[in-house]
Amino acid sequence: QTGAPHAELLLAELAELAEELDDDRLRAGHAECAGMATFFAGDLTGGAELLERALAGVRAAGDALLVFDTLILLAAARFFLGDPRGAAAAEEALALTERHEARWSRGYALWAVAIHRWRAEEPRQAAELLHEAVALRLPDRTLLAFLVEALAWCQSAEGEHERVARLLGGAGAVWRLSGARVGEMSPYQGVDE
């Protein structure tokens, strides 16, 4: 929360620059950043709406990396909203990683597809995707925290409560090591609980 006023100032400055330069790519970038900030602040619906607008803008700009980033964020927002359309965003992100041989991004795409499979009551398929992502051995602690946390969710569907507790404890430790505070956000905590 302490960074929120600073983020608002940066977002306002980005919006101003986009208008001053009459730059559609900057407008789309602003919508993506604003959507992410809104989502992480707990306004899932508002975040998803901004991310949908951003997705249209980054598609028009033809920037595959921004399309990927926006698809992952949109898949996450829709997951927490219980919106099954998020699965299509996740699958599209995964296809982009295959097309561009983007190994690092693949871990996030596998996570996004997996959480939607878990939501669709396919915990074993979800866990297989998460294990595939872990096997990439990417030096990204934030991704690892996402993966371990989602594995805990999959284990909860199997009734493995002790294992769930250990995995959530491990995810919490990795979140602390990563320095990222995403795991403390209310949507993630809600699922963990």
For each residue, the residues with C-beta under 8 A, 3 or more apart:
1: 4
2:
3: 6 7
4: 1 7 8 41
5: 8 9
6: 3 9 10
7: 3 4 10 11 37
8: 4 5 11 12 37
9: 5 6 12 13
10: 6 7 13 14 33
11: 7 8 14 15 30 33 34 37
12: 8 9 15 16
13: 9 10 16 17
14: 10 11 17 18 26 29 30 33
15: 11 12 18 19 27 30
16: 12 13 19 20
17: 13 14 20 21 23 26
18: 14 15 21 22 23 26 27 29 30
19: 15 16 22 27
20: 16 17
21: 17 18 26
22: 18 19
23: 17 18 26 27
24: 27 28 57 60 61
25: 28 29 57 58 61 63
26: 14 17 18 21 23 29 30
27: 15 18 19 23 24 30 31 57
28: 24 25 31 32 53 54 56 57 58 60 61 66
29: 14 18 25 26 32 33 54 57 58 66
30: 11 14 15 18 26 27 33 34
31: 27 28 34 35 50 51 53 54 57
32: 28 29 35 36 50 51 54 58 66 69 70 73
33: 10 11 14 29 30 36 37
34: 11 30 31 37 38 50
35: 31 32 38 39 47 48 49 50 51 53 54 70 73 74 77
36: 32 33 39 40 47 51 73
37: 7 8 11 33 34 40 41 47
38: 34 35 41 43 46 47 50
39: 35 36 43 44 46 47 48 51 73 76 77 187
40: 36 37 47 182 185
41: 4 37 38 47
42: 185 186 187
43: 38 39 46 47
44: 39 47 48 77 80 81 187
45: 48 49 81
46: 38 39 43 49 50
47: 35 36 37 38 39 40 41 43 44 50 51 73 77
48: 35 39 44 45 51 52 74 77 78 81 83
49: 35 45 46 52 53
50: 31 32 34 35 38 46 47 53 54
51: 31 32 35 36 39 47 48 54 55 70 73 74 77
52: 48 49 55 56 74
53: 28 31 35 49 50 56 57
54: 28 29 31 32 35 50 51 57 58 70
55: 51 52 58 59 67 70 71 74
56: 28 52 53 59 60
57: 24 25 27 28 29 31 53 54 60 61
58: 25 28 29 32 54 55 61 63 66 67 70
59: 55 56 62 67
60: 24 28 56 57
61: 24 25 28 57 58 66
62: 59
63: 25 58 66 67
64: 67 68 96 100
65: 68 69
66: 28 29 32 58 61 63 69 70
67: 55 58 59 63 64 70 71 96
68: 64 65 71 72 93 96 97 102 105 109
69: 32 65 66 72 73
70: 32 35 51 54 55 58 66 67 73 74
71: 55 67 68 74 75 89 90 92 93 96 112
72: 68 69 75 76 89 90 93 108 109 112
73: 32 35 36 39 47 51 69 70 76 77
74: 35 48 51 52 55 70 71 77 78 86 89
75: 71 72 78 79 86 87 89 90 93 112 115 116
76: 39 72 73 79 80 86 112 115
77: 35 39 44 47 48 51 73 74 80 81 86
78: 48 74 75 81 83 84 85 86 89
79: 75 76 82 83 86 112 115 116 119
80: 44 76 77 187 190 191
81: 44 45 48 77 78 86
82: 79 119
83: 48 78 79 86
84: 78 87 116 119 120
85: 78 88 89
86: 74 75 76 77 78 79 81 83 89 90 112 116
87: 75 84 90 91 113 116 117 119 120
88: 85 91 92
89: 71 72 74 75 78 85 86 92 93 112
90: 71 72 75 86 87 93 94 109 112 113 115 116
91: 87 88 94 95 113
92: 71 88 89 95 96
93: 68 71 72 75 89 90 96 97 105 108 109 112 113
94: 90 91 97 98 106 109 110 112 113
95: 91 92 98 99
96: 64 67 68 71 92 93 99 100 102 105 109
97: 68 93 94 100 101 102 103 105 106 109
98: 94 95 101 106
99: 95 96
100: 64 96 97 105
101: 97 98
102: 68 96 97 105 106
103: 97 106 107 136 138
104: 107 138 140
105: 68 93 96 97 100 102 108 109
106: 94 97 98 102 103 109 110 133 136
107: 103 104 110 111 133 136 138 140 143 147
108: 72 93 105 111 112 143 146
109: 68 72 90 93 94 96 97 105 106 112 113
110: 94 106 107 113 114 129 130 132 133
111: 107 108 114 115 129 130 133 143 146 147 150
112: 71 72 75 76 79 86 89 90 93 94 108 109 115 116
113: 87 90 91 93 94 109 110 116 117 129
114: 110 111 117 118 125 126 127 129 130 133 150 154
115: 75 76 79 90 111 112 118 119 126 150 153
116: 75 79 84 86 87 90 112 113 119 120
117: 87 113 114 120 122 123 125 126 129
118: 114 115 121 122 123 126 150 153 154 157
119: 79 82 84 87 115 116
120: 84 87 116 117
121: 118 157
122: 117 118 125 126
123: 117 118 126 127 153 154 155 157 158
124: 127 128 154
125: 114 117 122 128 129
126: 114 115 117 118 122 123 129 130 150 153 154
127: 114 123 124 130 131 151 154 155
128: 124 125 131 132
129: 110 111 113 114 117 125 126 132 133
130: 110 111 114 126 127 133 134 147 150 151 154
131: 127 128 134 135 151
132: 110 128 129 135 136
133: 106 107 110 111 114 129 130 136 143 147
134: 130 131 137 144 147
135: 131 132
136: 103 106 107 132 133
137: 134
138: 103 104 107 143 144
139:
140: 104 107 143 144
141: 144 145 174 177 178 179 180
142: 145 146 175 178 180 182
143: 107 108 111 133 138 140 146 147
144: 134 138 140 141 147 148 174 178
145: 141 142 148 149 171 174 175 178 180 182 183
146: 108 111 142 143 149 150 182
147: 107 111 130 133 134 143 144 150 151
148: 144 145 151 152 167 170 171 174
149: 145 146 152 153 167 168 171 183 188 192
150: 111 114 115 118 126 130 146 147 153 154
151: 127 130 131 147 148 154 155 167
152: 148 149 155 156 163 164 167 168 171 192
153: 115 118 123 126 149 150 156 157 191
154: 114 118 123 124 126 127 130 150 151 157 158
155: 123 127 151 152 158 160 163 164 167
156: 152 153 159 160 161 164
157: 118 121 123 153 154
158: 123 154 155
159: 156
160: 155 156 163 164
161: 156 164 165
162: 165 166
163: 152 155 160 166 167
164: 152 155 156 160 161 167 168
165: 161 162 168 169
166: 162 163 169 170
167: 148 149 151 152 155 163 164 170 171
168: 149 152 164 165 171 172 192
169: 165 166 172 173
170: 148 166 167 173 174
171: 145 148 149 152 167 168 174 175 183
172: 168 169 175 176 183
173: 169 170 176 177
174: 141 144 145 148 170 171 177 178
175: 142 145 171 172 178 180 181 182 183 184
176: 172 173 179
177: 141 173 174
178: 141 142 144 145 174 175
179: 141 176
180: 141 142 145 175 183
181: 175 184 185
182: 40 142 145 146 175 185 188
183: 145 149 171 172 175 180 188 189 192
184: 175 181 188 189
185: 40 42 181 182 188 189
186: 42 189 190
187: 39 42 44 80 190 191
188: 149 182 183 184 185 191 192
189: 183 184 185 186 192 193
190: 80 186 187 193
191: 80 153 187 188
192: 149 152 168 183 188 189
193: 189 190
